[in-house]
């Protein structure tokens, strides 16, 4: 996890600090401990305890190690670190939060309320979007993946066509220019956009009608994004099953739906 070889046990408060650091690594290394405390609505004592769990005496030492780690992530030809299973598990467990569950329900209702559901992604997120389209088609209703948005521009369809559409956008960084352009065009026609991103502060996340974020350490190699997509897959399965239950209000569980 970050520069630590161990996976420390973090409280919910410490997870808030961790997410802020992962999302804003390039700026956090220049923050004072009071600045980070204000950004995370935590006490400086909580940040001190967080640093100690990473084997640091305090914030100053943590920042030094974090800066070295951040610089190493941009070193050309460096192989990425192994996948941190603990980090992925914590990211998945974060979806059990009551507020996150509410957003999942809201997203599922949007999908169920629209006859045409499309899934959009570029790069490795294209594979995730295709997985979402297949999973949704198998369990709820026919849906399609827009696997090449650059060559599949949105046309000026009648507004009645747009009213039937809902989009799920998959993007690790949330900053892909092609996907941002596509999302802007969808919103211009009042098409609901649900985004699954590795941050709640990215451009795509902020543009979306509903954002379902996850938080894992970004990894890239020579411009190729190698960040784990495991939490995104989990969120898609969870979202799809919520929509499945909405499609079968007489059932109380997914198992009841599958038995019918």
ChimeraX commands (.cxc) that place a marker at each C-alpha (Angstrom):
marker #1 position 0.00,0.00,0.00 radius 0.5
marker #1 position 1.73,3.16,-1.23 radius 0.5
marker #1 position 5.39,2.85,-0.17 radius 0.5
marker #1 position 4.70,0.37,2.63 radius 0.5
marker #1 position 5.45,-3.32,2.06 radius 0.5
marker #1 position 2.83,-4.13,4.70 radius 0.5
marker #1 position -0.91,-3.56,4.49 radius 0.5
marker #1 position -1.86,-1.66,7.67 radius 0.5
marker #1 position -5.27,-1.94,9.26 radius 0.5
marker #1 position -6.96,1.43,8.76 radius 0.5
marker #1 position -9.97,2.86,10.52 radius 0.5
marker #1 position -12.69,4.67,8.55 radius 0.5
marker #1 position -11.11,8.01,9.47 radius 0.5
marker #1 position -7.72,6.77,8.30 radius 0.5
marker #1 position -9.29,5.52,5.05 radius 0.5
marker #1 position -10.54,9.09,4.46 radius 0.5
marker #1 position -6.96,10.34,4.85 radius 0.5
marker #1 position -5.66,7.58,2.60 radius 0.5
marker #1 position -8.15,8.38,-0.18 radius 0.5
marker #1 position -7.24,12.06,-0.09 radius 0.5
marker #1 position -3.55,11.16,-0.41 radius 0.5
marker #1 position -4.11,8.73,-3.29 radius 0.5
marker #1 position -6.31,11.19,-5.19 radius 0.5
marker #1 position -4.02,14.20,-4.74 radius 0.5
marker #1 position -0.59,12.64,-4.34 radius 0.5
marker #1 position 1.21,15.34,-6.33 radius 0.5
marker #1 position -0.14,18.15,-4.14 radius 0.5
marker #1 position -0.33,16.39,-0.76 radius 0.5
marker #1 position 3.47,16.13,-0.62 radius 0.5
marker #1 position 3.59,19.94,-0.29 radius 0.5
marker #1 position 0.87,20.22,2.36 radius 0.5
marker #1 position 1.33,20.98,6.02 radius 0.5
marker #1 position -0.31,18.56,8.42 radius 0.5
marker #1 position -2.90,21.24,9.22 radius 0.5
marker #1 position -3.76,21.59,5.53 radius 0.5
marker #1 position -4.39,17.85,5.21 radius 0.5
marker #1 position -6.42,17.87,8.42 radius 0.5
marker #1 position -8.68,20.58,7.00 radius 0.5
marker #1 position -9.02,18.81,3.64 radius 0.5
marker #1 position -10.06,15.54,5.30 radius 0.5
marker #1 position -12.01,17.00,8.24 radius 0.5
marker #1 position -9.73,15.03,10.56 radius 0.5
marker #1 position -7.57,16.02,13.50 radius 0.5
marker #1 position -3.81,16.33,13.24 radius 0.5
marker #1 position -3.61,13.55,15.85 radius 0.5
marker #1 position -5.48,11.22,13.47 radius 0.5
marker #1 position -2.98,12.01,10.73 radius 0.5
marker #1 position -0.09,11.32,13.10 radius 0.5
marker #1 position -1.54,7.90,13.96 radius 0.5
marker #1 position -2.07,7.25,10.25 radius 0.5
marker #1 position 1.61,8.03,9.54 radius 0.5
marker #1 position 2.75,5.72,12.32 radius 0.5
marker #1 position 0.85,2.83,10.77 radius 0.5
marker #1 position 3.03,3.34,7.69 radius 0.5
marker #1 position 6.19,3.08,9.78 radius 0.5
marker #1 position 6.79,6.84,9.97 radius 0.5
marker #1 position 7.46,8.93,13.05 radius 0.5
marker #1 position 5.20,11.69,11.78 radius 0.5
marker #1 position 3.91,13.69,8.85 radius 0.5
marker #1 position 7.31,15.04,7.78 radius 0.5
marker #1 position 8.79,11.57,7.36 radius 0.5
marker #1 position 5.63,10.30,5.67 radius 0.5
marker #1 position 5.75,13.16,3.13 radius 0.5
marker #1 position 9.38,12.42,2.31 radius 0.5
marker #1 position 8.66,8.75,1.65 radius 0.5
marker #1 position 5.50,9.63,-0.27 radius 0.5
marker #1 position 7.40,12.03,-2.54 radius 0.5
marker #1 position 10.02,9.37,-3.32 radius 0.5
marker #1 position 7.25,6.89,-4.03 radius 0.5
marker #1 position 5.35,9.36,-6.26 radius 0.5
marker #1 position 8.47,10.09,-8.28 radius 0.5
marker #1 position 9.16,6.37,-8.68 radius 0.5
marker #1 position 5.71,5.88,-10.23 radius 0.5
marker #1 position 6.75,8.13,-13.13 radius 0.5
marker #1 position 10.10,6.47,-13.76 radius 0.5
marker #1 position 10.21,5.14,-17.36 radius 0.5
marker #1 position 10.32,1.37,-17.87 radius 0.5
marker #1 position 9.78,0.65,-14.17 radius 0.5
marker #1 position 7.64,-2.41,-13.66 radius 0.5
marker #1 position 4.50,-1.81,-11.57 radius 0.5
marker #1 position 4.19,-3.16,-8.06 radius 0.5
marker #1 position 2.28,-6.33,-7.35 radius 0.5
marker #1 position -1.45,-5.98,-6.75 radius 0.5
marker #1 position -2.24,-5.10,-3.13 radius 0.5
marker #1 position -5.03,-7.49,-2.15 radius 0.5
marker #1 position -5.70,-5.63,1.10 radius 0.5
marker #1 position -6.17,-2.35,-0.74 radius 0.5
marker #1 position -8.64,-3.92,-3.16 radius 0.5
marker #1 position -10.59,-5.56,-0.32 radius 0.5
marker #1 position -10.85,-2.24,1.50 radius 0.5
marker #1 position -12.02,-0.51,-1.67 radius 0.5
marker #1 position -14.72,-3.13,-2.13 radius 0.5
marker #1 position -15.75,-2.98,1.54 radius 0.5
marker #1 position -16.19,0.80,1.20 radius 0.5
marker #1 position -19.21,0.15,-1.03 radius 0.5
marker #1 position -21.09,-1.16,2.04 radius 0.5
marker #1 position -21.24,2.39,3.41 radius 0.5
marker #1 position -24.84,3.60,3.73 radius 0.5
marker #1 position -24.26,6.65,1.52 radius 0.5
marker #1 position -22.61,4.51,-1.16 radius 0.5
marker #1 position -25.51,2.04,-1.02 radius 0.5
marker #1 position -27.90,4.92,-1.59 radius 0.5
marker #1 position -25.97,5.98,-4.69 radius 0.5
marker #1 position -26.01,2.39,-5.97 radius 0.5
marker #1 position -29.79,2.30,-5.56 radius 0.5
marker #1 position -30.10,5.64,-7.35 radius 0.5
marker #1 position -27.95,4.40,-10.23 radius 0.5
marker #1 position -29.88,1.12,-10.49 radius 0.5
marker #1 position -33.17,3.03,-10.64 radius 0.5
marker #1 position -31.83,5.22,-13.46 radius 0.5
marker #1 position -30.78,2.18,-15.47 radius 0.5
marker #1 position -34.05,0.35,-14.88 radius 0.5
marker #1 position -35.99,3.47,-15.91 radius 0.5
marker #1 position -34.40,3.59,-19.38 radius 0.5
marker #1 position -34.95,1.08,-22.17 radius 0.5
marker #1 position -31.54,1.59,-23.80 radius 0.5
marker #1 position -28.49,1.20,-21.58 radius 0.5
marker #1 position -25.06,1.82,-23.11 radius 0.5
marker #1 position -21.61,1.20,-21.62 radius 0.5
marker #1 position -18.64,3.35,-22.55 radius 0.5
marker #1 position -14.91,3.05,-21.94 radius 0.5
marker #1 position -11.50,3.47,-23.57 radius 0.5
marker #1 position -8.32,1.43,-23.19 radius 0.5
marker #1 position -8.59,-1.19,-20.45 radius 0.5
marker #1 position -11.84,0.45,-19.36 radius 0.5
marker #1 position -13.29,-0.61,-22.73 radius 0.5
marker #1 position -12.99,-4.24,-21.57 radius 0.5
marker #1 position -14.70,-3.34,-18.30 radius 0.5
marker #1 position -17.50,-1.57,-20.19 radius 0.5
marker #1 position -17.99,-4.60,-22.43 radius 0.5
marker #1 position -18.17,-6.80,-19.34 radius 0.5
marker #1 position -20.84,-4.48,-17.97 radius 0.5
marker #1 position -22.88,-4.64,-21.18 radius 0.5
marker #1 position -22.78,-8.45,-21.25 radius 0.5
marker #1 position -23.60,-8.76,-17.54 radius 0.5
marker #1 position -26.50,-6.31,-17.79 radius 0.5
marker #1 position -27.84,-8.03,-20.92 radius 0.5
marker #1 position -27.74,-11.41,-19.21 radius 0.5
marker #1 position -29.58,-10.31,-16.10 radius 0.5
marker #1 position -31.74,-7.23,-16.78 radius 0.5
marker #1 position -32.23,-6.10,-20.37 radius 0.5
marker #1 position -30.38,-5.89,-23.66 radius 0.5
marker #1 position -27.56,-3.35,-23.47 radius 0.5
marker #1 position -24.65,-2.42,-25.72 radius 0.5
marker #1 position -21.04,-1.30,-25.31 radius 0.5
marker #1 position -19.69,1.69,-27.23 radius 0.5
marker #1 position -16.22,0.23,-27.65 radius 0.5
marker #1 position -14.84,2.89,-30.02 radius 0.5
marker #1 position -16.32,6.27,-29.04 radius 0.5
marker #1 position -13.90,8.20,-31.23 radius 0.5
marker #1 position -15.41,6.57,-34.34 radius 0.5
marker #1 position -18.94,6.31,-32.93 radius 0.5
marker #1 position -19.93,9.95,-32.50 radius 0.5
marker #1 position -23.29,10.90,-31.11 radius 0.5
marker #1 position -25.61,12.04,-33.85 radius 0.5
marker #1 position -28.47,14.48,-33.61 radius 0.5
marker #1 position -31.10,11.88,-32.82 radius 0.5
marker #1 position -34.66,12.96,-32.04 radius 0.5
marker #1 position -35.03,13.91,-28.40 radius 0.5
marker #1 position -37.41,10.97,-27.91 radius 0.5
marker #1 position -34.48,8.65,-28.64 radius 0.5
marker #1 position -32.26,10.37,-26.08 radius 0.5
marker #1 position -35.01,10.12,-23.45 radius 0.5
marker #1 position -34.77,6.33,-23.60 radius 0.5
marker #1 position -30.97,6.31,-23.10 radius 0.5
marker #1 position -28.83,5.86,-20.01 radius 0.5
marker #1 position -25.03,5.55,-20.07 radius 0.5
marker #1 position -22.54,3.89,-17.76 radius 0.5
marker #1 position -19.07,5.39,-18.26 radius 0.5
marker #1 position -16.00,3.46,-17.05 radius 0.5
marker #1 position -12.78,5.43,-16.65 radius 0.5
marker #1 position -9.91,4.83,-14.23 radius 0.5
marker #1 position -8.50,8.36,-14.35 radius 0.5
marker #1 position -11.79,10.10,-15.14 radius 0.5
marker #1 position -9.83,12.46,-17.39 radius 0.5
marker #1 position -9.96,10.82,-20.84 radius 0.5
marker #1 position -10.66,13.65,-23.30 radius 0.5
marker #1 position -12.69,11.53,-25.70 radius 0.5
marker #1 position -14.91,10.22,-22.91 radius 0.5
marker #1 position -15.29,13.71,-21.41 radius 0.5
marker #1 position -16.45,15.02,-24.79 radius 0.5
marker #1 position -18.90,12.14,-25.12 radius 0.5
marker #1 position -20.21,12.74,-21.61 radius 0.5
marker #1 position -20.73,16.45,-22.24 radius 0.5
marker #1 position -22.74,15.67,-25.35 radius 0.5
marker #1 position -24.91,13.18,-23.45 radius 0.5
marker #1 position -25.63,15.66,-20.70 radius 0.5
marker #1 position -26.55,18.28,-23.28 radius 0.5
marker #1 position -29.40,15.96,-24.26 radius 0.5
marker #1 position -30.27,15.25,-20.60 radius 0.5
marker #1 position -29.11,11.63,-20.82 radius 0.5
marker #1 position -28.29,10.30,-17.31 radius 0.5
marker #1 position -24.64,9.29,-16.94 radius 0.5
marker #1 position -23.42,6.90,-14.27 radius 0.5
marker #1 position -19.63,6.87,-13.93 radius 0.5
marker #1 position -17.33,4.29,-12.34 radius 0.5
marker #1 position -13.97,5.96,-11.67 radius 0.5
marker #1 position -10.90,5.62,-9.45 radius 0.5
marker #1 position -11.65,8.96,-7.79 radius 0.5
marker #1 position -14.68,11.05,-6.94 radius 0.5
marker #1 position -12.88,14.27,-7.86 radius 0.5
marker #1 position -12.09,13.65,-11.54 radius 0.5
marker #1 position -13.75,15.58,-14.35 radius 0.5
marker #1 position -15.93,12.66,-15.44 radius 0.5
marker #1 position -16.97,11.94,-11.84 radius 0.5
marker #1 position -18.05,15.55,-11.33 radius 0.5
marker #1 position -19.92,15.68,-14.64 radius 0.5
marker #1 position -21.89,12.49,-13.97 radius 0.5
marker #1 position -25.43,12.21,-12.74 radius 0.5
marker #1 position -24.23,9.51,-10.31 radius 0.5
marker #1 position -20.62,8.63,-9.55 radius 0.5
marker #1 position -19.61,5.26,-8.11 radius 0.5
marker #1 position -15.94,5.68,-7.17 radius 0.5
marker #1 position -13.34,3.25,-5.92 radius 0.5
marker #1 position -9.91,3.98,-4.50 radius 0.5
marker #1 position -6.78,2.02,-5.40 radius 0.5
marker #1 position -3.24,3.25,-5.98 radius 0.5
marker #1 position -2.85,4.35,-9.64 radius 0.5
marker #1 position -0.16,2.43,-11.57 radius 0.5
marker #1 position 1.08,3.10,-15.07 radius 0.5
marker #1 position 3.98,2.10,-17.28 radius 0.5
marker #1 position 5.09,4.19,-20.25 radius 0.5
marker #1 position 1.66,5.75,-20.52 radius 0.5
marker #1 position -0.25,2.47,-20.16 radius 0.5
marker #1 position -2.68,2.48,-17.26 radius 0.5
marker #1 position -2.14,-0.68,-15.19 radius 0.5
marker #1 position -4.33,0.30,-12.24 radius 0.5
marker #1 position -6.34,-2.65,-10.94 radius 0.5
marker #1 position -9.87,-2.84,-12.34 radius 0.5
marker #1 position -11.03,-5.42,-9.78 radius 0.5
marker #1 position -13.14,-2.94,-7.74 radius 0.5
marker #1 position -14.78,-1.64,-10.93 radius 0.5
marker #1 position -15.86,-5.17,-11.88 radius 0.5
marker #1 position -17.29,-5.67,-8.40 radius 0.5
marker #1 position -19.24,-2.40,-8.59 radius 0.5
marker #1 position -20.68,-3.38,-11.97 radius 0.5
marker #1 position -21.87,-6.73,-10.61 radius 0.5
marker #1 position -23.39,-5.06,-7.56 radius 0.5
marker #1 position -25.10,-2.40,-9.68 radius 0.5
marker #1 position -26.46,-4.96,-12.13 radius 0.5
marker #1 position -27.94,-7.08,-9.36 radius 0.5
marker #1 position -29.65,-4.05,-7.86 radius 0.5
marker #1 position -31.19,-3.31,-11.26 radius 0.5
marker #1 position -32.19,-6.97,-11.60 radius 0.5
marker #1 position -34.18,-6.81,-8.35 radius 0.5
marker #1 position -35.90,-3.63,-9.54 radius 0.5
marker #1 position -36.89,-5.46,-12.72 radius 0.5
marker #1 position -38.48,-8.18,-10.56 radius 0.5
marker #1 position -40.18,-6.35,-7.66 radius 0.5
marker #1 position -41.95,-9.53,-6.61 radius 0.5
marker #1 position -38.59,-11.12,-5.70 radius 0.5
marker #1 position -36.74,-10.34,-2.47 radius 0.5
marker #1 position -33.29,-11.65,-3.46 radius 0.5
marker #1 position -31.29,-12.31,-6.59 radius 0.5
marker #1 position -31.61,-16.02,-5.88 radius 0.5
marker #1 position -35.40,-15.68,-6.11 radius 0.5
marker #1 position -35.02,-14.06,-9.55 radius 0.5
marker #1 position -32.72,-16.83,-10.81 radius 0.5
marker #1 position -35.15,-19.53,-9.64 radius 0.5
marker #1 position -37.97,-18.13,-11.76 radius 0.5
marker link #1:1,2 radius 0.2
marker link #1:2,3 radius 0.2
marker link #1:3,4 radius 0.2
marker link #1:4,5 radius 0.2
marker link #1:5,6 radius 0.2
marker link #1:6,7 radius 0.2
marker link #1:7,8 radius 0.2
marker link #1:8,9 radius 0.2
marker link #1:9,10 radius 0.2
marker link #1:10,11 radius 0.2
marker link #1:11,12 radius 0.2
marker link #1:12,13 radius 0.2
marker link #1:13,14 radius 0.2
marker link #1:14,15 radius 0.2
marker link #1:15,16 radius 0.2
marker link #1:16,17 radius 0.2
marker link #1:17,18 radius 0.2
marker link #1:18,19 radius 0.2
marker link #1:19,20 radius 0.2
marker link #1:20,21 radius 0.2
marker link #1:21,22 radius 0.2
marker link #1:22,23 radius 0.2
marker link #1:23,24 radius 0.2
marker link #1:24,25 radius 0.2
marker link #1:25,26 radius 0.2
marker link #1:26,27 radius 0.2
marker link #1:27,28 radius 0.2
marker link #1:28,29 radius 0.2
marker link #1:29,30 radius 0.2
marker link #1:30,31 radius 0.2
marker link #1:31,32 radius 0.2
marker link #1:32,33 radius 0.2
marker link #1:33,34 radius 0.2
marker link #1:34,35 radius 0.2
marker link #1:35,36 radius 0.2
marker link #1:36,37 radius 0.2
marker link #1:37,38 radius 0.2
marker link #1:38,39 radius 0.2
marker link #1:39,40 radius 0.2
marker link #1:40,41 radius 0.2
marker link #1:41,42 radius 0.2
marker link #1:42,43 radius 0.2
marker link #1:43,44 radius 0.2
marker link #1:44,45 radius 0.2
marker link #1:45,46 radius 0.2
marker link #1:46,47 radius 0.2
marker link #1:47,48 radius 0.2
marker link #1:48,49 radius 0.2
marker link #1:49,50 radius 0.2
marker link #1:50,51 radius 0.2
marker link #1:51,52 radius 0.2
marker link #1:52,53 radius 0.2
marker link #1:53,54 radius 0.2
marker link #1:54,55 radius 0.2
marker link #1:55,56 radius 0.2
marker link #1:56,57 radius 0.2
marker link #1:57,58 radius 0.2
marker link #1:58,59 radius 0.2
marker link #1:59,60 radius 0.2
marker link #1:60,61 radius 0.2
marker link #1:61,62 radius 0.2
marker link #1:62,63 radius 0.2
marker link #1:63,64 radius 0.2
marker link #1:64,65 radius 0.2
marker link #1:65,66 radius 0.2
marker link #1:66,67 radius 0.2
marker link #1:67,68 radius 0.2
marker link #1:68,69 radius 0.2
marker link #1:69,70 radius 0.2
marker link #1:70,71 radius 0.2
marker link #1:71,72 radius 0.2
marker link #1:72,73 radius 0.2
marker link #1:73,74 radius 0.2
marker link #1:74,75 radius 0.2
marker link #1:75,76 radius 0.2
marker link #1:76,77 radius 0.2
marker link #1:77,78 radius 0.2
marker link #1:78,79 radius 0.2
marker link #1:79,80 radius 0.2
marker link #1:80,81 radius 0.2
marker link #1:81,82 radius 0.2
marker link #1:82,83 radius 0.2
marker link #1:83,84 radius 0.2
marker link #1:84,85 radius 0.2
marker link #1:85,86 radius 0.2
marker link #1:86,87 radius 0.2
marker link #1:87,88 radius 0.2
marker link #1:88,89 radius 0.2
marker link #1:89,90 radius 0.2
marker link #1:90,91 radius 0.2
marker link #1:91,92 radius 0.2
marker link #1:92,93 radius 0.2
marker link #1:93,94 radius 0.2
marker link #1:94,95 radius 0.2
marker link #1:95,96 radius 0.2
marker link #1:96,97 radius 0.2
marker link #1:97,98 radius 0.2
marker link #1:98,99 radius 0.2
marker link #1:99,100 radius 0.2
marker link #1:100,101 radius 0.2
marker link #1:101,102 radius 0.2
marker link #1:102,103 radius 0.2
marker link #1:103,104 radius 0.2
marker link #1:104,105 radius 0.2
marker link #1:105,106 radius 0.2
marker link #1:106,107 radius 0.2
marker link #1:107,108 radius 0.2
marker link #1:108,109 radius 0.2
marker link #1:109,110 radius 0.2
marker link #1:110,111 radius 0.2
marker link #1:111,112 radius 0.2
marker link #1:112,113 radius 0.2
marker link #1:113,114 radius 0.2
marker link #1:114,115 radius 0.2
marker link #1:115,116 radius 0.2
marker link #1:116,117 radius 0.2
marker link #1:117,118 radius 0.2
marker link #1:118,119 radius 0.2
marker link #1:119,120 radius 0.2
marker link #1:120,121 radius 0.2
marker link #1:121,122 radius 0.2
marker link #1:122,123 radius 0.2
marker link #1:123,124 radius 0.2
marker link #1:124,125 radius 0.2
marker link #1:125,126 radius 0.2
marker link #1:126,127 radius 0.2
marker link #1:127,128 radius 0.2
marker link #1:128,129 radius 0.2
marker link #1:129,130 radius 0.2
marker link #1:130,131 radius 0.2
marker link #1:131,132 radius 0.2
marker link #1:132,133 radius 0.2
marker link #1:133,134 radius 0.2
marker link #1:134,135 radius 0.2
marker link #1:135,136 radius 0.2
marker link #1:136,137 radius 0.2
marker link #1:137,138 radius 0.2
marker link #1:138,139 radius 0.2
marker link #1:139,140 radius 0.2
marker link #1:140,141 radius 0.2
marker link #1:141,142 radius 0.2
marker link #1:142,143 radius 0.2
marker link #1:143,144 radius 0.2
marker link #1:144,145 radius 0.2
marker link #1:145,146 radius 0.2
marker link #1:146,147 radius 0.2
marker link #1:147,148 radius 0.2
marker link #1:148,149 radius 0.2
marker link #1:149,150 radius 0.2
marker link #1:150,151 radius 0.2
marker link #1:151,152 radius 0.2
marker link #1:152,153 radius 0.2
marker link #1:153,154 radius 0.2
marker link #1:154,155 radius 0.2
marker link #1:155,156 radius 0.2
marker link #1:156,157 radius 0.2
marker link #1:157,158 radius 0.2
marker link #1:158,159 radius 0.2
marker link #1:159,160 radius 0.2
marker link #1:160,161 radius 0.2
marker link #1:161,162 radius 0.2
marker link #1:162,163 radius 0.2
marker link #1:163,164 radius 0.2
marker link #1:164,165 radius 0.2
marker link #1:165,166 radius 0.2
marker link #1:166,167 radius 0.2
marker link #1:167,168 radius 0.2
marker link #1:168,169 radius 0.2
marker link #1:169,170 radius 0.2
marker link #1:170,171 radius 0.2
marker link #1:171,172 radius 0.2
marker link #1:172,173 radius 0.2
marker link #1:173,174 radius 0.2
marker link #1:174,175 radius 0.2
marker link #1:175,176 radius 0.2
marker link #1:176,177 radius 0.2
marker link #1:177,178 radius 0.2
marker link #1:178,179 radius 0.2
marker link #1:179,180 radius 0.2
marker link #1:180,181 radius 0.2
marker link #1:181,182 radius 0.2
marker link #1:182,183 radius 0.2
marker link #1:183,184 radius 0.2
marker link #1:184,185 radius 0.2
marker link #1:185,186 radius 0.2
marker link #1:186,187 radius 0.2
marker link #1:187,188 radius 0.2
marker link #1:188,189 radius 0.2
marker link #1:189,190 radius 0.2
marker link #1:190,191 radius 0.2
marker link #1:191,192 radius 0.2
marker link #1:192,193 radius 0.2
marker link #1:193,194 radius 0.2
marker link #1:194,195 radius 0.2
marker link #1:195,196 radius 0.2
marker link #1:196,197 radius 0.2
marker link #1:197,198 radius 0.2
marker link #1:198,199 radius 0.2
marker link #1:199,200 radius 0.2
marker link #1:200,201 radius 0.2
marker link #1:201,202 radius 0.2
marker link #1:202,203 radius 0.2
marker link #1:203,204 radius 0.2
marker link #1:204,205 radius 0.2
marker link #1:205,206 radius 0.2
marker link #1:206,207 radius 0.2
marker link #1:207,208 radius 0.2
marker link #1:208,209 radius 0.2
marker link #1:209,210 radius 0.2
marker link #1:210,211 radius 0.2
marker link #1:211,212 radius 0.2
marker link #1:212,213 radius 0.2
marker link #1:213,214 radius 0.2
marker link #1:214,215 radius 0.2
marker link #1:215,216 radius 0.2
marker link #1:216,217 radius 0.2
marker link #1:217,218 radius 0.2
marker link #1:218,219 radius 0.2
marker link #1:219,220 radius 0.2
marker link #1:220,221 radius 0.2
marker link #1:221,222 radius 0.2
marker link #1:222,223 radius 0.2
marker link #1:223,224 radius 0.2
marker link #1:224,225 radius 0.2
marker link #1:225,226 radius 0.2
marker link #1:226,227 radius 0.2
marker link #1:227,228 radius 0.2
marker link #1:228,229 radius 0.2
marker link #1:229,230 radius 0.2
marker link #1:230,231 radius 0.2
marker link #1:231,232 radius 0.2
marker link #1:232,233 radius 0.2
marker link #1:233,234 radius 0.2
marker link #1:234,235 radius 0.2
marker link #1:235,236 radius 0.2
marker link #1:236,237 radius 0.2
marker link #1:237,238 radius 0.2
marker link #1:238,239 radius 0.2
marker link #1:239,240 radius 0.2
marker link #1:240,241 radius 0.2
marker link #1:241,242 radius 0.2
marker link #1:242,243 radius 0.2
marker link #1:243,244 radius 0.2
marker link #1:244,245 radius 0.2
marker link #1:245,246 radius 0.2
marker link #1:246,247 radius 0.2
marker link #1:247,248 radius 0.2
marker link #1:248,249 radius 0.2
marker link #1:249,250 radius 0.2
marker link #1:250,251 radius 0.2
marker link #1:251,252 radius 0.2
marker link #1:252,253 radius 0.2
marker link #1:253,254 radius 0.2
marker link #1:254,255 radius 0.2
marker link #1:255,256 radius 0.2
marker link #1:256,257 radius 0.2
marker link #1:257,258 radius 0.2
marker link #1:258,259 radius 0.2
marker link #1:259,260 radius 0.2
view
